[in-house]
């Protein structure tokens, strides 16, 4: 089957969505396939150039005649290199996120500015992460949202809760302080509150949130993992968004919308993400949450123009 672009997935939503977002941003017609990564190659991706046979994965991939290959994350970096070694100039492989090793077998690398990874040629730097949806998709009619939230009249506050990361493990106290401040700020403007969790949000925090908002007089809803996912469609009915400081993806996604966005700190940010937050603050794409909600002249985050411009320049170099 002939297809312009092949995307390799591994079943992790955040990583897979980045690959899909990259293909959408570049305007590719694409096919997605999920693969199983060789345990050795997953642990030691820098040996990718030595793999000439990827087993059943290669049989699956060879069903498609493609020009571009898109992969994301450390786990798939070795697979991308292995396929480039096998296919050579027949394909252009594009890898998103820092691969943790240098290789001539990456045609194009797309990495966040806050990642400390540089090479001389064929690298595209973006702010934060790419977004797999746009404003038009958010505004589409969604029967689930309309039915479940028919009594949630404006103003509505959406809270996106993250969780444990390599940098920090939030405590119950950290969550409680932020949630109490949000409750207080929402009360001041008689707003309803909708809380969405991420896959890293501890289960006990949902119970904690329910207790904190038990006497909340406006409408309150908290998403459950066994219920249909309401994000990102829920953004449509919200006036204000609070997102915790730990998630680059959730911050980037909501920063790309026109909604008033506030950064809720679970901890003092000392890592490389600090520069990412500061850039969004400088561009007026986000405000720091300080116990109040208000409208501001937000400038949505937009990586697409630079991404496409740099991509075309690199393609010209590769074609010479």
ChimeraX commands (.cxc) that place a marker at each C-alpha (Angstrom):
marker #1 position 0.00,0.00,0.00 radius 0.5
marker #1 position 1.35,3.40,-1.00 radius 0.5
marker #1 position 1.20,6.11,1.67 radius 0.5
marker #1 position 3.02,9.42,2.07 radius 0.5
marker #1 position 3.94,8.98,5.72 radius 0.5
marker #1 position 4.16,6.04,8.13 radius 0.5
marker #1 position 3.82,6.69,11.88 radius 0.5
marker #1 position 5.09,4.13,14.39 radius 0.5
marker #1 position 3.14,3.94,17.65 radius 0.5
marker #1 position 3.95,2.20,20.94 radius 0.5
marker #1 position 0.65,2.53,22.81 radius 0.5
marker #1 position 1.60,5.43,25.09 radius 0.5
marker #1 position -0.90,8.21,24.43 radius 0.5
marker #1 position 1.41,11.20,25.07 radius 0.5
marker #1 position 4.16,9.86,22.81 radius 0.5
marker #1 position 1.84,8.60,20.07 radius 0.5
marker #1 position -0.06,11.92,19.98 radius 0.5
marker #1 position 3.18,13.79,19.34 radius 0.5
marker #1 position 3.86,11.72,16.21 radius 0.5
marker #1 position 0.31,12.26,14.98 radius 0.5
marker #1 position 0.58,16.00,15.70 radius 0.5
marker #1 position 3.83,16.22,13.72 radius 0.5
marker #1 position 2.24,14.52,10.68 radius 0.5
marker #1 position -0.80,16.81,10.90 radius 0.5
marker #1 position 1.34,19.94,11.26 radius 0.5
marker #1 position 3.36,18.99,8.18 radius 0.5
marker #1 position 0.20,18.22,6.19 radius 0.5
marker #1 position 1.04,14.56,5.53 radius 0.5
marker #1 position -1.36,11.81,4.55 radius 0.5
marker #1 position -0.40,9.14,7.05 radius 0.5
marker #1 position -0.93,5.61,8.26 radius 0.5
marker #1 position -0.45,4.59,11.91 radius 0.5
marker #1 position 0.83,1.19,12.98 radius 0.5
marker #1 position 1.61,-0.07,16.49 radius 0.5
marker #1 position 4.82,-2.04,16.92 radius 0.5
marker #1 position 6.53,-4.04,19.65 radius 0.5
marker #1 position 10.07,-2.84,20.36 radius 0.5
marker #1 position 12.89,-5.34,20.79 radius 0.5
marker #1 position 13.82,-5.16,24.53 radius 0.5
marker #1 position 17.52,-4.78,23.72 radius 0.5
marker #1 position 16.89,-2.01,21.20 radius 0.5
marker #1 position 14.55,-0.26,23.64 radius 0.5
marker #1 position 17.25,-0.28,26.34 radius 0.5
marker #1 position 20.19,0.46,24.04 radius 0.5
marker #1 position 18.73,2.49,21.12 radius 0.5
marker #1 position 22.19,3.72,20.04 radius 0.5
marker #1 position 22.80,0.21,18.63 radius 0.5
marker #1 position 19.98,0.75,16.13 radius 0.5
marker #1 position 22.35,0.97,13.18 radius 0.5
marker #1 position 23.45,-2.61,13.85 radius 0.5
marker #1 position 19.92,-4.05,13.54 radius 0.5
marker #1 position 19.28,-5.34,10.00 radius 0.5
marker #1 position 16.21,-7.36,10.93 radius 0.5
marker #1 position 13.33,-6.09,13.06 radius 0.5
marker #1 position 11.39,-9.36,12.89 radius 0.5
marker #1 position 7.60,-9.16,12.61 radius 0.5
marker #1 position 7.77,-5.36,12.83 radius 0.5
marker #1 position 9.70,-5.21,9.57 radius 0.5
marker #1 position 7.22,-7.55,7.88 radius 0.5
marker #1 position 4.41,-5.23,8.94 radius 0.5
marker #1 position 6.27,-2.08,7.87 radius 0.5
marker #1 position 7.17,-3.55,4.47 radius 0.5
marker #1 position 3.48,-3.75,3.61 radius 0.5
marker #1 position 3.64,0.00,3.03 radius 0.5
marker #1 position 5.43,2.04,0.40 radius 0.5
marker #1 position 6.17,5.31,2.20 radius 0.5
marker #1 position 8.40,8.36,1.84 radius 0.5
marker #1 position 8.42,9.71,5.40 radius 0.5
marker #1 position 8.80,7.84,8.68 radius 0.5
marker #1 position 7.79,9.52,11.95 radius 0.5
marker #1 position 8.78,8.32,15.43 radius 0.5
marker #1 position 8.76,9.94,18.87 radius 0.5
marker #1 position 10.64,9.34,22.12 radius 0.5
marker #1 position 13.68,7.44,23.34 radius 0.5
marker #1 position 12.01,4.03,23.02 radius 0.5
marker #1 position 11.53,4.42,19.26 radius 0.5
marker #1 position 14.77,6.25,18.47 radius 0.5
marker #1 position 16.66,3.00,17.90 radius 0.5
marker #1 position 13.90,1.67,15.62 radius 0.5
marker #1 position 14.05,4.86,13.53 radius 0.5
marker #1 position 17.81,4.49,13.10 radius 0.5
marker #1 position 17.49,0.78,12.25 radius 0.5
marker #1 position 14.89,1.47,9.54 radius 0.5
marker #1 position 16.95,4.30,8.07 radius 0.5
marker #1 position 19.92,1.93,7.85 radius 0.5
marker #1 position 17.72,-0.66,6.10 radius 0.5
marker #1 position 15.89,1.71,3.70 radius 0.5
marker #1 position 18.65,4.27,3.12 radius 0.5
marker #1 position 17.74,7.18,0.83 radius 0.5
marker #1 position 14.39,5.60,-0.06 radius 0.5
marker #1 position 12.90,7.22,3.06 radius 0.5
marker #1 position 13.30,10.36,5.17 radius 0.5
marker #1 position 13.05,9.59,8.87 radius 0.5
marker #1 position 11.86,12.32,11.21 radius 0.5
marker #1 position 12.32,11.78,14.94 radius 0.5
marker #1 position 10.64,13.90,17.60 radius 0.5
marker #1 position 12.17,14.54,21.05 radius 0.5
marker #1 position 15.74,14.20,22.26 radius 0.5
marker #1 position 17.13,10.78,21.26 radius 0.5
marker #1 position 19.97,10.80,23.88 radius 0.5
marker #1 position 22.58,9.89,21.28 radius 0.5
marker #1 position 23.96,11.31,18.05 radius 0.5
marker #1 position 23.55,9.42,14.80 radius 0.5
marker #1 position 23.97,10.19,11.11 radius 0.5
marker #1 position 20.93,7.96,10.53 radius 0.5
marker #1 position 18.47,10.64,11.69 radius 0.5
marker #1 position 17.50,12.71,8.65 radius 0.5
marker #1 position 15.54,15.28,10.68 radius 0.5
marker #1 position 15.25,15.82,14.42 radius 0.5
marker #1 position 12.46,17.87,16.02 radius 0.5
marker #1 position 13.22,18.74,19.65 radius 0.5
marker #1 position 11.87,21.17,22.28 radius 0.5
marker #1 position 13.95,24.27,22.96 radius 0.5
marker #1 position 14.13,23.40,26.66 radius 0.5
marker #1 position 15.84,20.07,25.89 radius 0.5
marker #1 position 19.60,20.39,26.00 radius 0.5
marker #1 position 20.27,18.71,22.65 radius 0.5
marker #1 position 21.94,20.33,19.67 radius 0.5
marker #1 position 23.56,19.28,16.44 radius 0.5
marker #1 position 24.78,21.35,13.52 radius 0.5
marker #1 position 22.42,20.23,10.78 radius 0.5
marker #1 position 18.82,19.18,10.18 radius 0.5
marker #1 position 17.36,19.99,13.58 radius 0.5
marker #1 position 14.10,21.85,14.18 radius 0.5
marker #1 position 13.53,23.48,17.55 radius 0.5
marker #1 position 9.99,23.94,18.85 radius 0.5
marker #1 position 8.49,25.53,21.97 radius 0.5
marker #1 position 7.13,22.86,24.29 radius 0.5
marker #1 position 5.39,20.08,22.40 radius 0.5
marker #1 position 3.21,19.74,19.30 radius 0.5
marker #1 position -0.58,19.69,19.54 radius 0.5
marker #1 position -2.67,16.86,17.99 radius 0.5
marker #1 position -5.83,19.00,17.74 radius 0.5
marker #1 position -6.78,22.56,16.76 radius 0.5
marker #1 position -9.42,25.15,17.61 radius 0.5
marker #1 position -11.74,23.94,14.84 radius 0.5
marker #1 position -11.73,20.38,16.19 radius 0.5
marker #1 position -12.44,21.61,19.74 radius 0.5
marker #1 position -15.45,23.60,18.56 radius 0.5
marker #1 position -17.05,20.62,16.82 radius 0.5
marker #1 position -20.39,19.46,18.19 radius 0.5
marker #1 position -19.93,16.77,20.85 radius 0.5
marker #1 position -23.16,15.07,22.10 radius 0.5
marker #1 position -21.37,13.68,25.19 radius 0.5
marker #1 position -20.24,17.13,26.33 radius 0.5
marker #1 position -23.60,18.73,25.54 radius 0.5
marker #1 position -25.50,16.11,27.54 radius 0.5
marker #1 position -23.17,15.74,30.52 radius 0.5
marker #1 position -22.56,19.46,31.00 radius 0.5
marker #1 position -25.88,20.99,29.94 radius 0.5
marker #1 position -26.23,22.74,33.32 radius 0.5
marker #1 position -22.68,24.11,33.32 radius 0.5
marker #1 position -23.37,27.68,32.25 radius 0.5
marker #1 position -20.49,30.15,31.88 radius 0.5
marker #1 position -18.16,30.82,33.60 radius 0.5
marker #1 position -16.55,27.37,33.71 radius 0.5
marker #1 position -13.09,26.53,35.04 radius 0.5
marker #1 position -11.20,23.51,33.69 radius 0.5
marker #1 position -8.47,22.05,35.92 radius 0.5
marker #1 position -5.93,19.68,34.34 radius 0.5
marker #1 position -4.09,17.73,37.02 radius 0.5
marker #1 position -0.76,16.06,36.38 radius 0.5
marker #1 position 1.26,13.89,38.74 radius 0.5
marker #1 position 4.59,12.32,39.49 radius 0.5
marker #1 position 7.49,13.08,37.13 radius 0.5
marker #1 position 11.20,12.34,37.06 radius 0.5
marker #1 position 11.76,15.76,38.60 radius 0.5
marker #1 position 9.26,15.80,41.44 radius 0.5
marker #1 position 6.59,13.80,43.29 radius 0.5
marker #1 position 3.75,16.08,44.47 radius 0.5
marker #1 position 2.38,15.42,47.95 radius 0.5
marker #1 position -1.23,15.49,49.13 radius 0.5
marker #1 position -0.44,18.86,50.68 radius 0.5
marker #1 position 0.75,20.23,47.31 radius 0.5
marker #1 position -2.48,19.16,45.61 radius 0.5
marker #1 position -4.66,20.35,48.50 radius 0.5
marker #1 position -3.19,23.84,48.50 radius 0.5
marker #1 position -3.69,24.28,44.75 radius 0.5
marker #1 position -7.23,22.84,44.79 radius 0.5
marker #1 position -8.28,25.01,47.75 radius 0.5
marker #1 position -6.96,28.11,45.98 radius 0.5
marker #1 position -8.86,27.15,42.80 radius 0.5
marker #1 position -12.04,26.59,44.82 radius 0.5
marker #1 position -11.67,30.02,46.44 radius 0.5
marker #1 position -11.01,31.74,43.08 radius 0.5
marker #1 position -13.94,29.97,41.42 radius 0.5
marker #1 position -16.29,31.00,44.23 radius 0.5
marker #1 position -15.37,34.65,43.73 radius 0.5
marker #1 position -16.76,34.60,40.17 radius 0.5
marker #1 position -19.50,31.96,40.78 radius 0.5
marker #1 position -17.81,29.59,38.34 radius 0.5
marker #1 position -18.37,25.87,37.86 radius 0.5
marker #1 position -15.33,23.60,38.11 radius 0.5
marker #1 position -14.40,20.61,35.94 radius 0.5
marker #1 position -11.35,18.52,36.87 radius 0.5
marker #1 position -9.60,16.22,34.40 radius 0.5
marker #1 position -6.84,13.86,35.46 radius 0.5
marker #1 position -3.86,12.60,33.50 radius 0.5
marker #1 position -2.53,9.04,33.53 radius 0.5
marker #1 position -0.01,10.17,36.17 radius 0.5
marker #1 position -2.57,11.59,38.61 radius 0.5
marker #1 position -2.70,9.44,41.78 radius 0.5
marker #1 position -6.10,7.83,42.44 radius 0.5
marker #1 position -6.26,9.20,46.00 radius 0.5
marker #1 position -6.06,12.77,44.66 radius 0.5
marker #1 position -9.46,12.35,43.01 radius 0.5
marker #1 position -10.94,11.43,46.40 radius 0.5
marker #1 position -9.11,14.38,47.95 radius 0.5
marker #1 position -10.56,16.74,45.32 radius 0.5
marker #1 position -14.08,15.41,45.97 radius 0.5
marker #1 position -13.68,16.13,49.68 radius 0.5
marker #1 position -12.34,19.65,49.09 radius 0.5
marker #1 position -15.23,20.52,46.77 radius 0.5
marker #1 position -17.92,18.67,48.80 radius 0.5
marker #1 position -19.49,21.96,49.96 radius 0.5
marker #1 position -18.99,23.76,46.63 radius 0.5
marker #1 position -22.23,25.53,45.73 radius 0.5
marker #1 position -21.68,25.74,41.95 radius 0.5
marker #1 position -21.58,22.72,39.64 radius 0.5
marker #1 position -18.58,20.42,40.07 radius 0.5
marker #1 position -17.39,17.46,38.01 radius 0.5
marker #1 position -14.32,15.26,38.21 radius 0.5
marker #1 position -13.41,12.81,35.44 radius 0.5
marker #1 position -12.97,9.11,36.16 radius 0.5
marker #1 position -10.58,6.80,34.36 radius 0.5
marker #1 position -13.33,4.29,33.51 radius 0.5
marker #1 position -15.51,6.98,31.86 radius 0.5
marker #1 position -15.35,8.26,28.25 radius 0.5
marker #1 position -12.58,10.82,27.85 radius 0.5
marker #1 position -13.93,14.40,27.74 radius 0.5
marker #1 position -10.58,16.06,26.97 radius 0.5
marker #1 position -9.88,18.02,24.77 radius 0.5
marker #1 position -13.55,18.50,23.72 radius 0.5
marker #1 position -14.38,19.92,27.17 radius 0.5
marker #1 position -12.19,22.97,26.42 radius 0.5
marker #1 position -15.02,24.28,24.22 radius 0.5
marker #1 position -17.30,25.18,27.16 radius 0.5
marker #1 position -14.58,26.49,29.49 radius 0.5
marker #1 position -13.63,30.12,30.07 radius 0.5
marker #1 position -10.55,29.55,32.22 radius 0.5
marker #1 position -8.04,26.70,32.39 radius 0.5
marker #1 position -5.59,25.79,35.16 radius 0.5
marker #1 position -2.89,23.28,34.24 radius 0.5
marker #1 position -0.27,21.95,36.65 radius 0.5
marker #1 position 3.36,22.79,35.97 radius 0.5
marker #1 position 4.58,19.20,35.46 radius 0.5
marker #1 position 3.17,18.40,32.00 radius 0.5
marker #1 position 4.75,19.89,28.87 radius 0.5
marker #1 position 2.07,18.29,26.69 radius 0.5
marker #1 position -0.95,19.60,28.61 radius 0.5
marker #1 position 0.58,23.08,28.92 radius 0.5
marker #1 position 1.42,23.21,25.19 radius 0.5
marker #1 position -2.01,21.91,24.17 radius 0.5
marker #1 position -3.96,24.44,26.23 radius 0.5
marker #1 position -1.51,27.27,25.42 radius 0.5
marker #1 position -2.33,26.74,21.74 radius 0.5
marker #1 position -6.02,27.55,22.33 radius 0.5
marker #1 position -7.64,30.98,22.77 radius 0.5
marker #1 position -8.78,30.18,26.31 radius 0.5
marker #1 position -7.42,32.07,29.34 radius 0.5
marker #1 position -4.69,29.77,30.68 radius 0.5
marker #1 position -3.15,29.76,34.14 radius 0.5
marker #1 position -0.18,27.74,35.35 radius 0.5
marker #1 position -0.80,26.11,38.73 radius 0.5
marker #1 position 2.37,25.23,40.57 radius 0.5
marker #1 position 2.47,22.04,42.62 radius 0.5
marker #1 position 6.13,22.76,43.36 radius 0.5
marker #1 position 8.72,25.41,42.68 radius 0.5
marker #1 position 10.08,24.69,39.21 radius 0.5
marker #1 position 13.88,24.45,39.15 radius 0.5
marker #1 position 14.33,22.12,36.18 radius 0.5
marker #1 position 14.77,22.79,32.46 radius 0.5
marker #1 position 11.00,23.36,32.25 radius 0.5
marker #1 position 11.49,26.70,33.96 radius 0.5
marker #1 position 12.75,28.23,30.68 radius 0.5
marker #1 position 9.72,26.78,28.87 radius 0.5
marker #1 position 7.33,28.40,31.35 radius 0.5
marker #1 position 9.21,31.70,31.17 radius 0.5
marker #1 position 8.97,31.78,27.37 radius 0.5
marker #1 position 5.19,31.27,27.45 radius 0.5
marker #1 position 4.87,34.00,30.07 radius 0.5
marker #1 position 6.96,36.33,27.92 radius 0.5
marker #1 position 4.76,35.65,24.86 radius 0.5
marker #1 position 1.62,36.18,26.98 radius 0.5
marker #1 position 0.37,32.67,26.20 radius 0.5
marker #1 position -0.07,31.93,29.90 radius 0.5
marker #1 position -0.34,33.53,33.33 radius 0.5
marker #1 position 0.69,32.20,36.73 radius 0.5
marker #1 position -2.32,31.27,38.84 radius 0.5
marker #1 position -2.48,33.54,41.89 radius 0.5
marker #1 position -5.89,32.81,43.44 radius 0.5
marker #1 position -7.97,34.64,40.82 radius 0.5
marker #1 position -9.37,34.20,37.31 radius 0.5
marker #1 position -9.47,37.03,34.77 radius 0.5
marker #1 position -9.40,37.66,31.03 radius 0.5
marker #1 position -6.19,38.71,29.32 radius 0.5
marker #1 position -5.01,39.28,25.76 radius 0.5
marker #1 position -3.66,35.80,25.21 radius 0.5
marker #1 position -1.38,35.03,22.28 radius 0.5
marker #1 position -1.80,31.30,21.49 radius 0.5
marker #1 position 1.30,29.15,21.16 radius 0.5
marker #1 position 1.95,28.36,17.48 radius 0.5
marker #1 position 4.76,26.04,16.38 radius 0.5
marker #1 position 3.34,25.27,12.94 radius 0.5
marker #1 position 4.72,28.19,10.90 radius 0.5
marker #1 position 8.31,27.72,12.08 radius 0.5
marker #1 position 8.04,23.95,11.83 radius 0.5
marker #1 position 6.93,24.03,8.20 radius 0.5
marker #1 position 9.45,26.71,7.22 radius 0.5
marker #1 position 12.39,24.83,8.76 radius 0.5
marker #1 position 11.17,21.52,7.34 radius 0.5
marker #1 position 11.13,22.86,3.79 radius 0.5
marker #1 position 14.64,24.30,4.20 radius 0.5
marker #1 position 15.98,20.97,5.42 radius 0.5
marker #1 position 14.29,19.07,2.57 radius 0.5
marker #1 position 16.11,21.30,0.09 radius 0.5
marker #1 position 19.43,20.42,1.74 radius 0.5
marker #1 position 18.63,16.71,1.72 radius 0.5
marker #1 position 17.68,16.78,-1.97 radius 0.5
marker #1 position 21.07,18.15,-3.03 radius 0.5
marker link #1:1,2 radius 0.2
marker link #1:2,3 radius 0.2
marker link #1:3,4 radius 0.2
marker link #1:4,5 radius 0.2
marker link #1:5,6 radius 0.2
marker link #1:6,7 radius 0.2
marker link #1:7,8 radius 0.2
marker link #1:8,9 radius 0.2
marker link #1:9,10 radius 0.2
marker link #1:10,11 radius 0.2
marker link #1:11,12 radius 0.2
marker link #1:12,13 radius 0.2
marker link #1:13,14 radius 0.2
marker link #1:14,15 radius 0.2
marker link #1:15,16 radius 0.2
marker link #1:16,17 radius 0.2
marker link #1:17,18 radius 0.2
marker link #1:18,19 radius 0.2
marker link #1:19,20 radius 0.2
marker link #1:20,21 radius 0.2
marker link #1:21,22 radius 0.2
marker link #1:22,23 radius 0.2
marker link #1:23,24 radius 0.2
marker link #1:24,25 radius 0.2
marker link #1:25,26 radius 0.2
marker link #1:26,27 radius 0.2
marker link #1:27,28 radius 0.2
marker link #1:28,29 radius 0.2
marker link #1:29,30 radius 0.2
marker link #1:30,31 radius 0.2
marker link #1:31,32 radius 0.2
marker link #1:32,33 radius 0.2
marker link #1:33,34 radius 0.2
marker link #1:34,35 radius 0.2
marker link #1:35,36 radius 0.2
marker link #1:36,37 radius 0.2
marker link #1:37,38 radius 0.2
marker link #1:38,39 radius 0.2
marker link #1:39,40 radius 0.2
marker link #1:40,41 radius 0.2
marker link #1:41,42 radius 0.2
marker link #1:42,43 radius 0.2
marker link #1:43,44 radius 0.2
marker link #1:44,45 radius 0.2
marker link #1:45,46 radius 0.2
marker link #1:46,47 radius 0.2
marker link #1:47,48 radius 0.2
marker link #1:48,49 radius 0.2
marker link #1:49,50 radius 0.2
marker link #1:50,51 radius 0.2
marker link #1:51,52 radius 0.2
marker link #1:52,53 radius 0.2
marker link #1:53,54 radius 0.2
marker link #1:54,55 radius 0.2
marker link #1:55,56 radius 0.2
marker link #1:56,57 radius 0.2
marker link #1:57,58 radius 0.2
marker link #1:58,59 radius 0.2
marker link #1:59,60 radius 0.2
marker link #1:60,61 radius 0.2
marker link #1:61,62 radius 0.2
marker link #1:62,63 radius 0.2
marker link #1:63,64 radius 0.2
marker link #1:64,65 radius 0.2
marker link #1:65,66 radius 0.2
marker link #1:66,67 radius 0.2
marker link #1:67,68 radius 0.2
marker link #1:68,69 radius 0.2
marker link #1:69,70 radius 0.2
marker link #1:70,71 radius 0.2
marker link #1:71,72 radius 0.2
marker link #1:72,73 radius 0.2
marker link #1:73,74 radius 0.2
marker link #1:74,75 radius 0.2
marker link #1:75,76 radius 0.2
marker link #1:76,77 radius 0.2
marker link #1:77,78 radius 0.2
marker link #1:78,79 radius 0.2
marker link #1:79,80 radius 0.2
marker link #1:80,81 radius 0.2
marker link #1:81,82 radius 0.2
marker link #1:82,83 radius 0.2
marker link #1:83,84 radius 0.2
marker link #1:84,85 radius 0.2
marker link #1:85,86 radius 0.2
marker link #1:86,87 radius 0.2
marker link #1:87,88 radius 0.2
marker link #1:88,89 radius 0.2
marker link #1:89,90 radius 0.2
marker link #1:90,91 radius 0.2
marker link #1:91,92 radius 0.2
marker link #1:92,93 radius 0.2
marker link #1:93,94 radius 0.2
marker link #1:94,95 radius 0.2
marker link #1:95,96 radius 0.2
marker link #1:96,97 radius 0.2
marker link #1:97,98 radius 0.2
marker link #1:98,99 radius 0.2
marker link #1:99,100 radius 0.2
marker link #1:100,101 radius 0.2
marker link #1:101,102 radius 0.2
marker link #1:102,103 radius 0.2
marker link #1:103,104 radius 0.2
marker link #1:104,105 radius 0.2
marker link #1:105,106 radius 0.2
marker link #1:106,107 radius 0.2
marker link #1:107,108 radius 0.2
marker link #1:108,109 radius 0.2
marker link #1:109,110 radius 0.2
marker link #1:110,111 radius 0.2
marker link #1:111,112 radius 0.2
marker link #1:112,113 radius 0.2
marker link #1:113,114 radius 0.2
marker link #1:114,115 radius 0.2
marker link #1:115,116 radius 0.2
marker link #1:116,117 radius 0.2
marker link #1:117,118 radius 0.2
marker link #1:118,119 radius 0.2
marker link #1:119,120 radius 0.2
marker link #1:120,121 radius 0.2
marker link #1:121,122 radius 0.2
marker link #1:122,123 radius 0.2
marker link #1:123,124 radius 0.2
marker link #1:124,125 radius 0.2
marker link #1:125,126 radius 0.2
marker link #1:126,127 radius 0.2
marker link #1:127,128 radius 0.2
marker link #1:128,129 radius 0.2
marker link #1:129,130 radius 0.2
marker link #1:130,131 radius 0.2
marker link #1:131,132 radius 0.2
marker link #1:132,133 radius 0.2
marker link #1:133,134 radius 0.2
marker link #1:134,135 radius 0.2
marker link #1:135,136 radius 0.2
marker link #1:136,137 radius 0.2
marker link #1:137,138 radius 0.2
marker link #1:138,139 radius 0.2
marker link #1:139,140 radius 0.2
marker link #1:140,141 radius 0.2
marker link #1:141,142 radius 0.2
marker link #1:142,143 radius 0.2
marker link #1:143,144 radius 0.2
marker link #1:144,145 radius 0.2
marker link #1:145,146 radius 0.2
marker link #1:146,147 radius 0.2
marker link #1:147,148 radius 0.2
marker link #1:148,149 radius 0.2
marker link #1:149,150 radius 0.2
marker link #1:150,151 radius 0.2
marker link #1:151,152 radius 0.2
marker link #1:152,153 radius 0.2
marker link #1:153,154 radius 0.2
marker link #1:154,155 radius 0.2
marker link #1:155,156 radius 0.2
marker link #1:156,157 radius 0.2
marker link #1:157,158 radius 0.2
marker link #1:158,159 radius 0.2
marker link #1:159,160 radius 0.2
marker link #1:160,161 radius 0.2
marker link #1:161,162 radius 0.2
marker link #1:162,163 radius 0.2
marker link #1:163,164 radius 0.2
marker link #1:164,165 radius 0.2
marker link #1:165,166 radius 0.2
marker link #1:166,167 radius 0.2
marker link #1:167,168 radius 0.2
marker link #1:168,169 radius 0.2
marker link #1:169,170 radius 0.2
marker link #1:170,171 radius 0.2
marker link #1:171,172 radius 0.2
marker link #1:172,173 radius 0.2
marker link #1:173,174 radius 0.2
marker link #1:174,175 radius 0.2
marker link #1:175,176 radius 0.2
marker link #1:176,177 radius 0.2
marker link #1:177,178 radius 0.2
marker link #1:178,179 radius 0.2
marker link #1:179,180 radius 0.2
marker link #1:180,181 radius 0.2
marker link #1:181,182 radius 0.2
marker link #1:182,183 radius 0.2
marker link #1:183,184 radius 0.2
marker link #1:184,185 radius 0.2
marker link #1:185,186 radius 0.2
marker link #1:186,187 radius 0.2
marker link #1:187,188 radius 0.2
marker link #1:188,189 radius 0.2
marker link #1:189,190 radius 0.2
marker link #1:190,191 radius 0.2
marker link #1:191,192 radius 0.2
marker link #1:192,193 radius 0.2
marker link #1:193,194 radius 0.2
marker link #1:194,195 radius 0.2
marker link #1:195,196 radius 0.2
marker link #1:196,197 radius 0.2
marker link #1:197,198 radius 0.2
marker link #1:198,199 radius 0.2
marker link #1:199,200 radius 0.2
marker link #1:200,201 radius 0.2
marker link #1:201,202 radius 0.2
marker link #1:202,203 radius 0.2
marker link #1:203,204 radius 0.2
marker link #1:204,205 radius 0.2
marker link #1:205,206 radius 0.2
marker link #1:206,207 radius 0.2
marker link #1:207,208 radius 0.2
marker link #1:208,209 radius 0.2
marker link #1:209,210 radius 0.2
marker link #1:210,211 radius 0.2
marker link #1:211,212 radius 0.2
marker link #1:212,213 radius 0.2
marker link #1:213,214 radius 0.2
marker link #1:214,215 radius 0.2
marker link #1:215,216 radius 0.2
marker link #1:216,217 radius 0.2
marker link #1:217,218 radius 0.2
marker link #1:218,219 radius 0.2
marker link #1:219,220 radius 0.2
marker link #1:220,221 radius 0.2
marker link #1:221,222 radius 0.2
marker link #1:222,223 radius 0.2
marker link #1:223,224 radius 0.2
marker link #1:224,225 radius 0.2
marker link #1:225,226 radius 0.2
marker link #1:226,227 radius 0.2
marker link #1:227,228 radius 0.2
marker link #1:228,229 radius 0.2
marker link #1:229,230 radius 0.2
marker link #1:230,231 radius 0.2
marker link #1:231,232 radius 0.2
marker link #1:232,233 radius 0.2
marker link #1:233,234 radius 0.2
marker link #1:234,235 radius 0.2
marker link #1:235,236 radius 0.2
marker link #1:236,237 radius 0.2
marker link #1:237,238 radius 0.2
marker link #1:238,239 radius 0.2
marker link #1:239,240 radius 0.2
marker link #1:240,241 radius 0.2
marker link #1:241,242 radius 0.2
marker link #1:242,243 radius 0.2
marker link #1:243,244 radius 0.2
marker link #1:244,245 radius 0.2
marker link #1:245,246 radius 0.2
marker link #1:246,247 radius 0.2
marker link #1:247,248 radius 0.2
marker link #1:248,249 radius 0.2
marker link #1:249,250 radius 0.2
marker link #1:250,251 radius 0.2
marker link #1:251,252 radius 0.2
marker link #1:252,253 radius 0.2
marker link #1:253,254 radius 0.2
marker link #1:254,255 radius 0.2
marker link #1:255,256 radius 0.2
marker link #1:256,257 radius 0.2
marker link #1:257,258 radius 0.2
marker link #1:258,259 radius 0.2
marker link #1:259,260 radius 0.2
marker link #1:260,261 radius 0.2
marker link #1:261,262 radius 0.2
marker link #1:262,263 radius 0.2
marker link #1:263,264 radius 0.2
marker link #1:264,265 radius 0.2
marker link #1:265,266 radius 0.2
marker link #1:266,267 radius 0.2
marker link #1:267,268 radius 0.2
marker link #1:268,269 radius 0.2
marker link #1:269,270 radius 0.2
marker link #1:270,271 radius 0.2
marker link #1:271,272 radius 0.2
marker link #1:272,273 radius 0.2
marker link #1:273,274 radius 0.2
marker link #1:274,275 radius 0.2
marker link #1:275,276 radius 0.2
marker link #1:276,277 radius 0.2
marker link #1:277,278 radius 0.2
marker link #1:278,279 radius 0.2
marker link #1:279,280 radius 0.2
marker link #1:280,281 radius 0.2
marker link #1:281,282 radius 0.2
marker link #1:282,283 radius 0.2
marker link #1:283,284 radius 0.2
marker link #1:284,285 radius 0.2
marker link #1:285,286 radius 0.2
marker link #1:286,287 radius 0.2
marker link #1:287,288 radius 0.2
marker link #1:288,289 radius 0.2
marker link #1:289,290 radius 0.2
marker link #1:290,291 radius 0.2
marker link #1:291,292 radius 0.2
marker link #1:292,293 radius 0.2
marker link #1:293,294 radius 0.2
marker link #1:294,295 radius 0.2
marker link #1:295,296 radius 0.2
marker link #1:296,297 radius 0.2
marker link #1:297,298 radius 0.2
marker link #1:298,299 radius 0.2
marker link #1:299,300 radius 0.2
marker link #1:300,301 radius 0.2
marker link #1:301,302 radius 0.2
marker link #1:302,303 radius 0.2
marker link #1:303,304 radius 0.2
marker link #1:304,305 radius 0.2
marker link #1:305,306 radius 0.2
marker link #1:306,307 radius 0.2
marker link #1:307,308 radius 0.2
marker link #1:308,309 radius 0.2
marker link #1:309,310 radius 0.2
marker link #1:310,311 radius 0.2
marker link #1:311,312 radius 0.2
marker link #1:312,313 radius 0.2
marker link #1:313,314 radius 0.2
marker link #1:314,315 radius 0.2
marker link #1:315,316 radius 0.2
marker link #1:316,317 radius 0.2
marker link #1:317,318 radius 0.2
marker link #1:318,319 radius 0.2
marker link #1:319,320 radius 0.2
view
